[in-house]
Amino acid sequence: MIKRTLAGALTGLLLVLATAPVGLWWLGWVAFLPLFFAIDGHSAGEESGAREGRLNALFITGFAAGFVYFLGTIYWVVNSMYHYGGVPIFLSVPIMLALCAYLALYPAFFSILFKAVLLRVPSVVSSPGESTGSCPFLNPGSFRPVRTLLIVLFSLVVAPGLWVATEFLRGTLLTGFPWTLLGYTQTPNILLIQIVDITGVWGVSYVIIAFNAALFMFLRGFVSRNRQGASGTLPAIGGLVIVLFIISGALVYGTFRIGQIDGEVSEWKSLRVGVAQGNIGQALKWGESYRQRTLDIYSRLSRKAQQQGARLVVWPETAVPFYLGEQNPKQDRIIEIVDNAELFVLTGAPSYDYNPDTKDVEYLNSAYLFAPSRPERGEQSLEGGVTNGGSIAGRYDKVHLVPYGEYVPLKRFFPFIKKLTVGVGDFSSGPGSTPIPFEETPLGLVICYEVIFPTLSAVTVEAGAGLLVNLTNDAWFGRSSAPYQHFEMALFRAVENRIFLVRSANTGISAVVDPVGRVVAKSQLFEEELLVHDVAIKEGRLSFYTRHPDLLAYLSVGLLLSTLLYLIISMMIRRRF
């Protein structure tokens, strides 16, 4: 039991090493072997007590893998709560451990399903007439002609489908937390990740698990080949060869798509964009005495961007440390900066909507597009992306909020729980992922945490965005692995939707990413920087993923439900026979 639990923990450790910032991506292709062998080694006893003990053992093994993995990738939660949320360290650590435990439930659930299905897959070394039960329906592997087919289906369909389903559920249930999905480990593998314009990041996770499962089935037979000789491994070899063929096909597809997309991008209209990274400390940015200095930093960076030919400059999430939306001296200062720089400014800022009838106030995490004064052009409509000068040309309100960061779920039942963002009440969600009108092209916005939810980016691109913009403030994470992980997740949104991504982060990582996932400009962490680069405005046909986001994930959930149904029916039949 202890050895198998340690084997599960080893899988978690290998996955941590495969994830940014360590980034040993190739470990992802073998990381699940310890877990799979540990799962396979658990007894298949039929007594009720034995079954209960096996389920507990399987749960613990999968839980160990998940707990170690998440402990090594989301430990930064303690930094955010302790330094910026005012949560004492003796509470921050248990909360983080509780979050790791919750997330580890998904790999634990996967492990139980993996074993349940594996029991119904014939051993690659079993004899032709060997059966594990009295009902042929439950033991189709008893027939030699279908043995290879079942092993291939297990490696190629069932195991990867179940994993993708659990990842998708993790990113959906209880508002979702799709942080460090398995597919993100392959960010450096630029050829492979091109498939995400069809499958989304889920497709990369799928292929990794398929290879791990096929390799496991091959090694499983190889280790036990003395029972039937080398020929016992032939069915598993067939599964491994097919998976390798599919991976090769994905790499060929990636090579083809990179050349094709590069050719299309060369025909798109160009726009020069500046990305400002002010590097304002989280403990300083909301201080009254630091506000003017913050504005001076972004004013200087904006003028510098204009001198380098930028038409638009992007500031980070909540770069403006006060409320915007109605004319006041503070907002006039932003307009002055915009006019002096003589370019469009897209900035994050808190905002609020007041209902005079109900006297209710809604606080929002917003992005504003400011247009410079242009008296020679006169006043135009807001829909056209231009005003009569020096005022707001458009606004986007964040849709997917951070639980316990920007609002408290079930606050009515847990009034004693406070959120990490102090100073205002709970934030409210915006109306939807609608692009901001702009002279050159509609701007698709995703603010901070929203970028880890693939569908939000797909929706705004499908709505007509020609440039995807991510505003974020990663100062909360400190000098941890989180900024690197957050950036890699953002990079995938560019490839999935075949669009340029401009990312402005308060303390980094700011970047410009092209539609095939190349990082064409990138800042350092915790440094004041300005990136100025040409981007191309998306034109032409939308990617398959943009038009059908998360289709593979939904199919995988369907597979999971079908598997559960099959297992329930098989248990009922087994009891009857």
N, C-alpha and C positions, 0 to 999 in steps of 0.2 A: 504493500500500500504506500509506504513512504517513498520507495523507489519510483513508483509510478507518479506520485504527486510531484516529486523532484523533476521527473521527465517533463511533466506539464509545465512546471516553472521554467525549465530550460527553453521550451518553445517561447514562452513569454519574453525571456531574456534575449533570445535571438531576434525576436521581432523588434524589441527596443533598439538593438544594434542596427537593424535594417532601416530604422526610421530616422529622419532628420533630428538633430544635426550630425549624428554619427554617419548615417547614410550608407551603410554597407548593404546596398540594395540586393545584392546577389544572395544574401542570407535568407531573404524572403522565400526563395525557391526551395529551401530545404528546412526551413524553420519548423514546419509542422510535423516532421518525421518523428521527433521524440513523443509528441502528443499522440499521434496516430498509433505508434507502437504501444504506448502505455494504455490507450483505449482498447486496443486489440488484445492486450494481455489480461484484461479483467475476465474473471470466470463467467461462463455462460450458464450457470446453474439454473435449474427450473423450479426449485422449491420456492415458495412464496418468500421465505426469509432470505434465501440466496438472491432472489431477484431484487429485493429491497436493498440488500447489502451492495449488490452490483451497481444499482442506480446511484446510491450514495457515493460509491467509489468513483464512478464515472463523473458525477457532478463535481466532486472535489478535484479530480484531475483537470477537468476543463476550467474550473473556477481558478485553480492555481495558475494556469496559463494566462487567463485573462487578467487576473489580479496583478501578477508581475508585470505584464505588458502595460497596463494602464498606470500602475504605480510609477513605471519608468517614463511615461509620456505625459502625464497630467499632474505631476508633483508640483508644478508651478502654481496650482490653485492656492496652495498655502501662501505663497508670496503675495498674491492678489488680495486674499482675505486679511492677512496679517498687516501688511504695510499700508493698504489703501482702503480696506473695509473696516478697520478697527476691530477685527475679530481676534481675540487673544490666541496665542500660539497653542495653548492647551485645548482650544476648541477648533482651531483651523486644521490641525493635523487629523483629528478624528473625523471631521467633515470630509476632508480629502479622502481618507481611507474608506469612508462610507460610500463616496461617489465611485471609487475604484471597485468596491464590492458590488455595487449595483451594475456597473458596466460589465463586470466579470460574469454576471448571470447569463449573458448572451453566448459567450464561448462555452459555458457550462451546458447550456441547453443544446448547443450544436454538438457537443461531445456525446451527449446521451442519444441524440438522433443518429449521429454517425455510427455508433455502436449498434443501435437497433437495426439499421439498414445493413451494416456489415455482417451481422449474424445471418442475414438472408441472402448474402452473396456467397457463392460456393468458394471454398478454399482453392487456390490455384494449384494445390498439390493433392487434392482429394482424389480418391479413386473414382472411376466412372459410376459405380453404383452406390457410392456412399451417400447417405442422407442424414440430416440432422433432425428429422421428425417424421411423423406418420402421414402427413398430408402433402401430396405432391404440389398442391397449389402454393403452399408455403415454402417449398423447397425446389423451385424450378431448376436450381443448379445441379439437381440429381441427374439431369439429362445432359450428357456431354455436349451436344450440339449448341446449347445456349450458354455454356459456361463462359466462353470468351465474351459473348455479347453482354452478359450481366456485369462482368468485370469492367468492360469498357464503359457501360452506362454508369456504373458507380463512380468511376474516376472522372468521366467527362461531363456527367449531368448531375447526379444526385449530390455528391460531396460538395462540389463548388456551388451548386444551386442553394443548398442548405446554408452554406456560409454567407453567401450574398444576402439571403433572406434575413439572417440574424443581424448582419450589418445594417441593412435597410431599416429593420425594426428599431435598432438602437438609434438610428438617425431620425426616427419618426415618433416613437412613443414618448409620452410625457414631455412634449415640445421638441424632443430629439436632441441628440448630441453626437453627430457624425464626425467626431474628431479622430484623426489618425486612422482612417480606414486603411485596410491592407494595401489597396491599390496605390496609395500615395508613396509607398516605399520605392516605387519604380520611377519616380520623377526624373532621375538622371538617365533612364533608359528611353531616350526620346523616340526611338523607332517604335517601341512597343506601345507607348501611351497614345499613339495616333488613333488607336481603335476607339478611344473615348468619344470621338465625334459620332459614333454609332451607339455605343454601350454606356457611355458615362464612365466614371471611375469604377463603377461596379464591374465592368468587363475586365479590368486589370486584376481586381481581386479574384474574379472567377477563374481566370487563366492560371494564376498563381496556385490556387487551391487545387485545380485540376492536375497540375504538374505534381504537386506534393502527393496527391492521392494516387496518381498513376505510379509514381516512383515508390511509394509505400507498398502498393500491391505487388510490384515487381520484386522488391526486396523481401517482402513477406514470403513470397514463394521461393525465392533464392535461398533464404536462410533455412527453409524446411525442405529443400529439394531432395534430401536423402530418403524421403518417404516414397518418391516416385521417380527420382532421377531428374536430370536437367529438363526433360520435356514438361515437367510440372510447371515451369515458369513461362511456357509459351503463351498462354492466354493473357498473362499480365504484360508480357513483352508487347503483345498486340496493342493493349491499351496505352502503354507508354509511347509506342511509336506513333499512334494516332494523335496523342496530346502534343508530342514534339512536332508533328506535321502541322497541327493547328497553330502552335506558337511560331513556327517558321512562316506560315501564311500571314500571321499578324505582323511579323517583321517586314515581310515583302509589302504588305499593305501600307505599313508606315513609310517605307522608302518611297513608294508611289505617291502617297498623299502629300508628303512633304514637298516633292517636286511640283505636284499639281497646285497645291495651295500657294506656294511661292510664286508660281506663274500668275495666279489670279490676283494676289496681293500687289504685284507690280503694276497692275492696271487700275488699282483703286486710287481714289483721290487722297492726297497727302495733307496732313495737318501737323503743325509743329506745336508740341505740348511741353509745358514746364511742370515739374513735380517738385513741390516744396516740402522739405522735411525740417521743421523748426527745432526739433529735439528739445521740447519743453518738458521739464520734469513734471511727473504727475502730481507731486506734492506742491508744486509751484503754480501750475497753470490756472487754478481757480482763485488764487490770491488777488485781492484788489490791487495791491501794489505792483503785481507782475503783469497786469493786463496790457499796459501800455508797451512794455518791453516785448511782449508776445506779438503785438500788432506791428511794432517796429521791425521785428525779425522777418515777418511775412511780407511786410511792405518792401524791405530791401531785397528779399529773394524774388519777389514778383517783378520788381524793376529790372533785376538782373536777367530774369527769364525773357522779359520783353526786349532787352538789348541783344539777346541771342536769337531773336526772331520768333519767339513763342506767340501763338495766337490765343492760347488758353493756358492758365496756370491752375494747378490743382493743389489745394491745401488739405490737410488731414481731417479726420473726424474731430468734431468739436474744437477745431483750431481757433475759432472765435469764442472767447471765454465769457460770453454773455448772450442773452436772448436776442434773436433777430425776428423781424416780421412786421414791425411797425416803426414809423419814422421817429427817431430820437437821436440825440447827440452821439450816442455810441455807434448806432448804425451809420450815421453820417460819416464817421471816421472810416468805416469800411468802404463807403462810396468814394471817399477822398483817395484812399489807397488805390482803388480800381481805376479812377480817373487819372491819377498820377502815373500809374503803370501803363495805361492805355491798352489794356487787354482784358479779356474775360477772366473772371475768378470764380472757381467752383470751390466752395468751402463747406466744411461741416460746422454746425452750430446747434445749440439747443433752441427750441422754439416752443410756442404754446398757442393753443386756440381757445378763445374765450367765447362762451355762449351767453349773451346778455339776458336771454329769457330764463335760462335755468341757473345762471351764474356759475356754471361748471367750467373748470379749467382743465384742458388736456395738455400734458407736457409731451413733447416729441423730440426725438433725436433726428435731426434733419440735415439735409444738404441743400445749399442755396447757390444758384448761379447768378452772379452779378455781371451786368453789362456796363461797359464804359460809356461816358457821355459821347454822343455822336450827333451834334446839332445839324450837321450837313445832311443827315438821313431822315431826320424828323421822327415822329412817333410811329411805331408799328405795333402790331398786335402781339400779345404775349405768346400766342401759338407760333408766331414766326421766330421766336427766340430773341427778340430785340425790343427794348423799351425805348422811351425818348431820352434815355441817357442816365447813367449813374444810379441805377436802381435794380431791383430784383427782377430777373428774367425768368426764373423758374425755381421750383422747390420740390424736393423728394423727402418723404418721411419714412423712417425705418419701419419695416414691416415685422421682421422676426426679431423680437427682443431677447435679451439675455436674462434667463430666469435667475432671480436673486442678485442680479447685477443692475438691471434696469426696472424690474418689477418683481413683486413677490407673488408667486402662484398660490392660490387658495388662501389669500390673506385673511379672508373672513373667518377661516377656521384656525389660522395660526397667526394671530395679531402680534405675537411677541417676536416674530421673525422680521428682521430689517434687511433691506437691500444694501448692496455695497456702494452704490452711487448715492452719496449724501447730498443734501441741500435742496432737493425738490421731492415732490411726491412721486408715485409710480409713473413711469412713462407709458404712453399709449401707442398702439400699433398704427402705422400709416394705412392709407386706403388700398395700397397695392403697388405692384412693381411696374410703375409707369415711367417711361423715360422722360427726362427733362428736355424740352425743346432748346435747340442751339442752332446758330446760323449754319454751321457746317454739317451737323448731323445730330439727331437725338442722342442724348447721353444716358446710358443705362447705369443706374447706381446700385451698388450693394455696399452697405455700411457695416464695417467691422465683421462681427460674427455671422452676418448674413452670407458671406462668401463661402462658408463651409457647407451651405445647403445648395446643392447643384441646381435644383429646380428654379430657384429665385433668379439666377442669372439667365437660365434658358428662357424664362417667361419675359424678362425685360428685353432680351435680344429678339425674341419672336414678335414683341410689340413694336419693333422698329429701331431699336438702338443700333447705332453704327460704331459706337465705341463703348467699351465696358470700363467703368471706373469704380475702384474700391477705395473708400476712405476708411481709415482705421486709426486707432490709438492703441498701440501694443505696449505702451509704457507700463500698463498693468502687469505685464508678464515678467518684468525685470530682465536680468541677464540669465534667461533660462532657455530651454529648447523650444518653448512655445512660439516665439516670433518666426523661427525657421519653419516649424510645422505649419503655422498659419499661412505663411507665404507660399509654401508648396501646394496647399489646398487651393489658394487663389489662382495659381498657375494653371491648374487643371481646367478652370472655368474658361480660360482663353482657348484651350485646345478643343474642349467639348463643343464650343459654340463658334469656332473658327473666326475669332475676333481679336483685335488688339485689346490688351488689358493695361490700364494705367492705374498704378497703386501708390497712394500717398499715405504714409504711416508717420505718425508724430515722431517716434524715435527709431523708425525703421522696422521692417525692411521695406523701403520704397523701391518701385521698379517699373519698367516697361517690358511687357511680355508680348511676343508676336503670336499669330494664330496657330503656329505649330509647337509652341511651348519654349521657344528660345528666349532667354533673358537678354534683351538687347541693351538694357541699362539697369543698374542696381546700386543701391546705397549700402552703407555700412550701418551697423547698429549704434545707437546713441551718439550720433554725430550730426551736426547741422549740415545739410547738403541740399543741392539743387541739381536735378536731372533735367536736361532739355534734349528732346529727341523727336524725330519725325515718326508719326504713326500713320497708318492707312485706314481710311473709313470703309467699313464693311459694305460690300455690295453683293448683289446676286443671291443665289439660292442659299437657304438656311441649311445647316447640318441636320442629319437625321436625328441626332440627340436633341437639338433645339426644338424640332417639331414633335418629337415623341420622347420627352424626358423620362428617365427612370423606367423604361419599358422592360429592360432586363431584370431590374429589381422587382417589379410587379410579377413577372413570370416566375421569378425565384420564390416569391412569397406563395404563389399558387402551387409551386412544387412542394414547398414546406407543408402547406395545408393538405395536399394530396398524400404526402408521406404520412402525416399524422392519421389521416383517415384510413390509409392502408394498414398501418400498424394496429389501429383499433379493431378493424375488421379481422385481421389475422389473429389477434388475441382471442377474439370471440370464437373464431373457427377452431383454433387450437384447443380451447376449453371444451368445445363440443365433440371433437374427435377423441 
